[in-house]
Amino acid sequence: ISIDEHVIAERPQILINPFSAFIYGPYIAIEKINLLIGYSYLDEQWIYYTSCSAETKPDIIFKIGNNNYTINPSEYLIKKVLMIVDHEPYDPDPFPGTSTL
């Protein structure tokens, strides 16, 4: 995994689900991705968040075998609103007292 000239991890185990706004993986790899993209951590919700400006965000490159797969900001910023990258176990109700659509 790399962002710009920064190599995040040589052989990480990462799960990318094209039907979800989440990228799951080892804490240290996810933390490095978040820092290089410019995410901030929101303690009370256990999530990372960032501004929605695709113009200021880098591409993320995943190498699988000999193939590079690039995810550009317009793809990882969901509808240019918010992308959440989480390193915690999945919680079906991460925001108690609220509804999920």
Phi and psi in radians as a Rosetta constraint file:
Dihedral C 1 N 2 CA 2 C 2 CIRCULARHARMONIC -2.483 0.35
Dihedral N 2 CA 2 C 2 N 3 CIRCULARHARMONIC 2.640 0.35
Dihedral C 2 N 3 CA 3 C 3 CIRCULARHARMONIC -2.299 0.35
Dihedral N 3 CA 3 C 3 N 4 CIRCULARHARMONIC 2.114 0.35
Dihedral C 3 N 4 CA 4 C 4 CIRCULARHARMONIC 0.924 0.35
Dihedral N 4 CA 4 C 4 N 5 CIRCULARHARMONIC -2.248 0.35
Dihedral C 4 N 5 CA 5 C 5 CIRCULARHARMONIC -1.597 0.35
Dihedral N 5 CA 5 C 5 N 6 CIRCULARHARMONIC 0.042 0.35
Dihedral C 5 N 6 CA 6 C 6 CIRCULARHARMONIC -1.554 0.35
Dihedral N 6 CA 6 C 6 N 7 CIRCULARHARMONIC 2.160 0.35
Dihedral C 6 N 7 CA 7 C 7 CIRCULARHARMONIC -1.568 0.35
Dihedral N 7 CA 7 C 7 N 8 CIRCULARHARMONIC 2.100 0.35
Dihedral C 7 N 8 CA 8 C 8 CIRCULARHARMONIC -1.370 0.35
Dihedral N 8 CA 8 C 8 N 9 CIRCULARHARMONIC -0.853 0.35
Dihedral C 8 N 9 CA 9 C 9 CIRCULARHARMONIC -2.767 0.35
Dihedral N 9 CA 9 C 9 N 10 CIRCULARHARMONIC 2.454 0.35
Dihedral C 9 N 10 CA 10 C 10 CIRCULARHARMONIC -1.295 0.35
Dihedral N 10 CA 10 C 10 N 11 CIRCULARHARMONIC -0.822 0.35
Dihedral C 10 N 11 CA 11 C 11 CIRCULARHARMONIC -2.431 0.35
Dihedral N 11 CA 11 C 11 N 12 CIRCULARHARMONIC 1.060 0.35
Dihedral C 11 N 12 CA 12 C 12 CIRCULARHARMONIC -1.362 0.35
Dihedral N 12 CA 12 C 12 N 13 CIRCULARHARMONIC 2.815 0.35
Dihedral C 12 N 13 CA 13 C 13 CIRCULARHARMONIC -1.810 0.35
Dihedral N 13 CA 13 C 13 N 14 CIRCULARHARMONIC 1.847 0.35
Dihedral C 13 N 14 CA 14 C 14 CIRCULARHARMONIC -2.175 0.35
Dihedral N 14 CA 14 C 14 N 15 CIRCULARHARMONIC 2.489 0.35
Dihedral C 14 N 15 CA 15 C 15 CIRCULARHARMONIC -1.969 0.35
Dihedral N 15 CA 15 C 15 N 16 CIRCULARHARMONIC 2.112 0.35
Dihedral C 15 N 16 CA 16 C 16 CIRCULARHARMONIC -1.979 0.35
Dihedral N 16 CA 16 C 16 N 17 CIRCULARHARMONIC 2.114 0.35
Dihedral C 16 N 17 CA 17 C 17 CIRCULARHARMONIC -1.878 0.35
Dihedral N 17 CA 17 C 17 N 18 CIRCULARHARMONIC 1.988 0.35
Dihedral C 17 N 18 CA 18 C 18 CIRCULARHARMONIC -1.162 0.35
Dihedral N 18 CA 18 C 18 N 19 CIRCULARHARMONIC -0.184 0.35
Dihedral C 18 N 19 CA 19 C 19 CIRCULARHARMONIC -1.789 0.35
Dihedral N 19 CA 19 C 19 N 20 CIRCULARHARMONIC 0.217 0.35
Dihedral C 19 N 20 CA 20 C 20 CIRCULARHARMONIC -2.412 0.35
Dihedral N 20 CA 20 C 20 N 21 CIRCULARHARMONIC 2.778 0.35
Dihedral C 20 N 21 CA 21 C 21 CIRCULARHARMONIC -1.592 0.35
Dihedral N 21 CA 21 C 21 N 22 CIRCULARHARMONIC 0.234 0.35
Dihedral C 21 N 22 CA 22 C 22 CIRCULARHARMONIC -1.932 0.35
Dihedral N 22 CA 22 C 22 N 23 CIRCULARHARMONIC 2.546 0.35
Dihedral C 22 N 23 CA 23 C 23 CIRCULARHARMONIC -2.080 0.35
Dihedral N 23 CA 23 C 23 N 24 CIRCULARHARMONIC 2.096 0.35
Dihedral C 23 N 24 CA 24 C 24 CIRCULARHARMONIC -1.793 0.35
Dihedral N 24 CA 24 C 24 N 25 CIRCULARHARMONIC 2.501 0.35
Dihedral C 24 N 25 CA 25 C 25 CIRCULARHARMONIC -3.136 0.35
Dihedral N 25 CA 25 C 25 N 26 CIRCULARHARMONIC -3.078 0.35
Dihedral C 25 N 26 CA 26 C 26 CIRCULARHARMONIC -1.027 0.35
Dihedral N 26 CA 26 C 26 N 27 CIRCULARHARMONIC 2.501 0.35
Dihedral C 26 N 27 CA 27 C 27 CIRCULARHARMONIC -0.894 0.35
Dihedral N 27 CA 27 C 27 N 28 CIRCULARHARMONIC -0.832 0.35
Dihedral C 27 N 28 CA 28 C 28 CIRCULARHARMONIC -1.128 0.35
Dihedral N 28 CA 28 C 28 N 29 CIRCULARHARMONIC -0.669 0.35
Dihedral C 28 N 29 CA 29 C 29 CIRCULARHARMONIC -1.180 0.35
Dihedral N 29 CA 29 C 29 N 30 CIRCULARHARMONIC -0.773 0.35
Dihedral C 29 N 30 CA 30 C 30 CIRCULARHARMONIC -1.140 0.35
Dihedral N 30 CA 30 C 30 N 31 CIRCULARHARMONIC -0.698 0.35
Dihedral C 30 N 31 CA 31 C 31 CIRCULARHARMONIC -1.072 0.35
Dihedral N 31 CA 31 C 31 N 32 CIRCULARHARMONIC -0.755 0.35
Dihedral C 31 N 32 CA 32 C 32 CIRCULARHARMONIC -1.126 0.35
Dihedral N 32 CA 32 C 32 N 33 CIRCULARHARMONIC -0.741 0.35
Dihedral C 32 N 33 CA 33 C 33 CIRCULARHARMONIC -1.022 0.35
Dihedral N 33 CA 33 C 33 N 34 CIRCULARHARMONIC -0.847 0.35
Dihedral C 33 N 34 CA 34 C 34 CIRCULARHARMONIC -1.019 0.35
Dihedral N 34 CA 34 C 34 N 35 CIRCULARHARMONIC -0.784 0.35
Dihedral C 34 N 35 CA 35 C 35 CIRCULARHARMONIC -1.134 0.35
Dihedral N 35 CA 35 C 35 N 36 CIRCULARHARMONIC -0.739 0.35
Dihedral C 35 N 36 CA 36 C 36 CIRCULARHARMONIC -1.250 0.35
Dihedral N 36 CA 36 C 36 N 37 CIRCULARHARMONIC -0.495 0.35
Dihedral C 36 N 37 CA 37 C 37 CIRCULARHARMONIC -1.430 0.35
Dihedral N 37 CA 37 C 37 N 38 CIRCULARHARMONIC -0.425 0.35
Dihedral C 37 N 38 CA 38 C 38 CIRCULARHARMONIC 1.744 0.35
Dihedral N 38 CA 38 C 38 N 39 CIRCULARHARMONIC 0.517 0.35
Dihedral C 38 N 39 CA 39 C 39 CIRCULARHARMONIC -1.394 0.35
Dihedral N 39 CA 39 C 39 N 40 CIRCULARHARMONIC 2.727 0.35
Dihedral C 39 N 40 CA 40 C 40 CIRCULARHARMONIC -2.087 0.35
Dihedral N 40 CA 40 C 40 N 41 CIRCULARHARMONIC 2.647 0.35
Dihedral C 40 N 41 CA 41 C 41 CIRCULARHARMONIC -1.718 0.35
Dihedral N 41 CA 41 C 41 N 42 CIRCULARHARMONIC 2.290 0.35
Dihedral C 41 N 42 CA 42 C 42 CIRCULARHARMONIC -1.826 0.35
Dihedral N 42 CA 42 C 42 N 43 CIRCULARHARMONIC 1.728 0.35
Dihedral C 42 N 43 CA 43 C 43 CIRCULARHARMONIC -0.947 0.35
Dihedral N 43 CA 43 C 43 N 44 CIRCULARHARMONIC -0.836 0.35
Dihedral C 43 N 44 CA 44 C 44 CIRCULARHARMONIC -1.184 0.35
Dihedral N 44 CA 44 C 44 N 45 CIRCULARHARMONIC -0.314 0.35
Dihedral C 44 N 45 CA 45 C 45 CIRCULARHARMONIC -1.944 0.35
Dihedral N 45 CA 45 C 45 N 46 CIRCULARHARMONIC -0.109 0.35
Dihedral C 45 N 46 CA 46 C 46 CIRCULARHARMONIC 1.053 0.35
Dihedral N 46 CA 46 C 46 N 47 CIRCULARHARMONIC 0.691 0.35
Dihedral C 46 N 47 CA 47 C 47 CIRCULARHARMONIC -2.325 0.35
Dihedral N 47 CA 47 C 47 N 48 CIRCULARHARMONIC 2.787 0.35
Dihedral C 47 N 48 CA 48 C 48 CIRCULARHARMONIC -1.769 0.35
Dihedral N 48 CA 48 C 48 N 49 CIRCULARHARMONIC 2.546 0.35
Dihedral C 48 N 49 CA 49 C 49 CIRCULARHARMONIC -2.463 0.35
Dihedral N 49 CA 49 C 49 N 50 CIRCULARHARMONIC 2.829 0.35
Dihedral C 49 N 50 CA 50 C 50 CIRCULARHARMONIC -2.632 0.35
Dihedral N 50 CA 50 C 50 N 51 CIRCULARHARMONIC 2.934 0.35
Dihedral C 50 N 51 CA 51 C 51 CIRCULARHARMONIC -1.208 0.35
Dihedral N 51 CA 51 C 51 N 52 CIRCULARHARMONIC 2.858 0.35
Dihedral C 51 N 52 CA 52 C 52 CIRCULARHARMONIC -1.749 0.35
Dihedral N 52 CA 52 C 52 N 53 CIRCULARHARMONIC 0.284 0.35
Dihedral C 52 N 53 CA 53 C 53 CIRCULARHARMONIC -1.466 0.35
Dihedral N 53 CA 53 C 53 N 54 CIRCULARHARMONIC 1.762 0.35
Dihedral C 53 N 54 CA 54 C 54 CIRCULARHARMONIC -1.110 0.35
Dihedral N 54 CA 54 C 54 N 55 CIRCULARHARMONIC -0.456 0.35
Dihedral C 54 N 55 CA 55 C 55 CIRCULARHARMONIC -1.153 0.35
Dihedral N 55 CA 55 C 55 N 56 CIRCULARHARMONIC -0.419 0.35
Dihedral C 55 N 56 CA 56 C 56 CIRCULARHARMONIC -1.778 0.35
Dihedral N 56 CA 56 C 56 N 57 CIRCULARHARMONIC 0.045 0.35
Dihedral C 56 N 57 CA 57 C 57 CIRCULARHARMONIC -1.818 0.35
Dihedral N 57 CA 57 C 57 N 58 CIRCULARHARMONIC 2.565 0.35
Dihedral C 57 N 58 CA 58 C 58 CIRCULARHARMONIC -1.508 0.35
Dihedral N 58 CA 58 C 58 N 59 CIRCULARHARMONIC 2.888 0.35
Dihedral C 58 N 59 CA 59 C 59 CIRCULARHARMONIC -1.299 0.35
Dihedral N 59 CA 59 C 59 N 60 CIRCULARHARMONIC 2.652 0.35
Dihedral C 59 N 60 CA 60 C 60 CIRCULARHARMONIC -1.955 0.35
Dihedral N 60 CA 60 C 60 N 61 CIRCULARHARMONIC 2.258 0.35
Dihedral C 60 N 61 CA 61 C 61 CIRCULARHARMONIC -1.997 0.35
Dihedral N 61 CA 61 C 61 N 62 CIRCULARHARMONIC 2.130 0.35
Dihedral C 61 N 62 CA 62 C 62 CIRCULARHARMONIC -1.826 0.35
Dihedral N 62 CA 62 C 62 N 63 CIRCULARHARMONIC 2.212 0.35
Dihedral C 62 N 63 CA 63 C 63 CIRCULARHARMONIC -1.831 0.35
Dihedral N 63 CA 63 C 63 N 64 CIRCULARHARMONIC 2.116 0.35
Dihedral C 63 N 64 CA 64 C 64 CIRCULARHARMONIC -2.135 0.35
Dihedral N 64 CA 64 C 64 N 65 CIRCULARHARMONIC 1.997 0.35
Dihedral C 64 N 65 CA 65 C 65 CIRCULARHARMONIC 1.127 0.35
Dihedral N 65 CA 65 C 65 N 66 CIRCULARHARMONIC -2.220 0.35
Dihedral C 65 N 66 CA 66 C 66 CIRCULARHARMONIC -1.736 0.35
Dihedral N 66 CA 66 C 66 N 67 CIRCULARHARMONIC 0.156 0.35
Dihedral C 66 N 67 CA 67 C 67 CIRCULARHARMONIC -1.857 0.35
Dihedral N 67 CA 67 C 67 N 68 CIRCULARHARMONIC 2.387 0.35
Dihedral C 67 N 68 CA 68 C 68 CIRCULARHARMONIC -1.736 0.35
Dihedral N 68 CA 68 C 68 N 69 CIRCULARHARMONIC 2.309 0.35
Dihedral C 68 N 69 CA 69 C 69 CIRCULARHARMONIC -2.079 0.35
Dihedral N 69 CA 69 C 69 N 70 CIRCULARHARMONIC 2.024 0.35
Dihedral C 69 N 70 CA 70 C 70 CIRCULARHARMONIC -1.737 0.35
Dihedral N 70 CA 70 C 70 N 71 CIRCULARHARMONIC 2.286 0.35
Dihedral C 70 N 71 CA 71 C 71 CIRCULARHARMONIC -1.943 0.35
Dihedral N 71 CA 71 C 71 N 72 CIRCULARHARMONIC 1.986 0.35
Dihedral C 71 N 72 CA 72 C 72 CIRCULARHARMONIC -1.581 0.35
Dihedral N 72 CA 72 C 72 N 73 CIRCULARHARMONIC 2.868 0.35
Dihedral C 72 N 73 CA 73 C 73 CIRCULARHARMONIC -0.975 0.35
Dihedral N 73 CA 73 C 73 N 74 CIRCULARHARMONIC -0.607 0.35
Dihedral C 73 N 74 CA 74 C 74 CIRCULARHARMONIC -1.181 0.35
Dihedral N 74 CA 74 C 74 N 75 CIRCULARHARMONIC -0.279 0.35
Dihedral C 74 N 75 CA 75 C 75 CIRCULARHARMONIC -1.640 0.35
Dihedral N 75 CA 75 C 75 N 76 CIRCULARHARMONIC -0.590 0.35
Dihedral C 75 N 76 CA 76 C 76 CIRCULARHARMONIC -1.649 0.35
Dihedral N 76 CA 76 C 76 N 77 CIRCULARHARMONIC -0.191 0.35
Dihedral C 76 N 77 CA 77 C 77 CIRCULARHARMONIC -1.635 0.35
Dihedral N 77 CA 77 C 77 N 78 CIRCULARHARMONIC 1.751 0.35
Dihedral C 77 N 78 CA 78 C 78 CIRCULARHARMONIC -1.099 0.35
Dihedral N 78 CA 78 C 78 N 79 CIRCULARHARMONIC 2.029 0.35
Dihedral C 78 N 79 CA 79 C 79 CIRCULARHARMONIC 0.876 0.35
Dihedral N 79 CA 79 C 79 N 80 CIRCULARHARMONIC 0.453 0.35
Dihedral C 79 N 80 CA 80 C 80 CIRCULARHARMONIC 0.916 0.35
Dihedral N 80 CA 80 C 80 N 81 CIRCULARHARMONIC 0.614 0.35
Dihedral C 80 N 81 CA 81 C 81 CIRCULARHARMONIC -1.928 0.35
Dihedral N 81 CA 81 C 81 N 82 CIRCULARHARMONIC -1.081 0.35
Dihedral C 81 N 82 CA 82 C 82 CIRCULARHARMONIC -2.890 0.35
Dihedral N 82 CA 82 C 82 N 83 CIRCULARHARMONIC 2.423 0.35
Dihedral C 82 N 83 CA 83 C 83 CIRCULARHARMONIC -2.112 0.35
Dihedral N 83 CA 83 C 83 N 84 CIRCULARHARMONIC 2.386 0.35
Dihedral C 83 N 84 CA 84 C 84 CIRCULARHARMONIC -1.948 0.35
Dihedral N 84 CA 84 C 84 N 85 CIRCULARHARMONIC 2.225 0.35
Dihedral C 84 N 85 CA 85 C 85 CIRCULARHARMONIC -2.042 0.35
Dihedral N 85 CA 85 C 85 N 86 CIRCULARHARMONIC 2.155 0.35
Dihedral C 85 N 86 CA 86 C 86 CIRCULARHARMONIC -2.172 0.35
Dihedral N 86 CA 86 C 86 N 87 CIRCULARHARMONIC 2.479 0.35
Dihedral C 86 N 87 CA 87 C 87 CIRCULARHARMONIC -1.944 0.35
Dihedral N 87 CA 87 C 87 N 88 CIRCULARHARMONIC 0.145 0.35
Dihedral C 87 N 88 CA 88 C 88 CIRCULARHARMONIC -1.671 0.35
Dihedral N 88 CA 88 C 88 N 89 CIRCULARHARMONIC 2.772 0.35
Dihedral C 88 N 89 CA 89 C 89 CIRCULARHARMONIC -1.025 0.35
Dihedral N 89 CA 89 C 89 N 90 CIRCULARHARMONIC 2.614 0.35
Dihedral C 89 N 90 CA 90 C 90 CIRCULARHARMONIC -1.078 0.35
Dihedral N 90 CA 90 C 90 N 91 CIRCULARHARMONIC 2.308 0.35
Dihedral C 90 N 91 CA 91 C 91 CIRCULARHARMONIC -2.141 0.35
Dihedral N 91 CA 91 C 91 N 92 CIRCULARHARMONIC 2.014 0.35
Dihedral C 91 N 92 CA 92 C 92 CIRCULARHARMONIC -1.104 0.35
Dihedral N 92 CA 92 C 92 N 93 CIRCULARHARMONIC -0.276 0.35
Dihedral C 92 N 93 CA 93 C 93 CIRCULARHARMONIC -2.293 0.35
Dihedral N 93 CA 93 C 93 N 94 CIRCULARHARMONIC 1.244 0.35
Dihedral C 93 N 94 CA 94 C 94 CIRCULARHARMONIC -1.242 0.35
Dihedral N 94 CA 94 C 94 N 95 CIRCULARHARMONIC -0.276 0.35
Dihedral C 94 N 95 CA 95 C 95 CIRCULARHARMONIC -2.125 0.35
Dihedral N 95 CA 95 C 95 N 96 CIRCULARHARMONIC 1.370 0.35
Dihedral C 95 N 96 CA 96 C 96 CIRCULARHARMONIC -0.935 0.35
Dihedral N 96 CA 96 C 96 N 97 CIRCULARHARMONIC 2.425 0.35
Dihedral C 96 N 97 CA 97 C 97 CIRCULARHARMONIC 1.501 0.35
Dihedral N 97 CA 97 C 97 N 98 CIRCULARHARMONIC 0.065 0.35
Dihedral C 97 N 98 CA 98 C 98 CIRCULARHARMONIC -2.160 0.35
Dihedral N 98 CA 98 C 98 N 99 CIRCULARHARMONIC 2.934 0.35
Dihedral C 98 N 99 CA 99 C 99 CIRCULARHARMONIC -1.852 0.35
Dihedral N 99 CA 99 C 99 N 100 CIRCULARHARMONIC 2.613 0.35
Dihedral C 99 N 100 CA 100 C 100 CIRCULARHARMONIC -1.951 0.35
Dihedral N 100 CA 100 C 100 N 101 CIRCULARHARMONIC 2.276 0.35
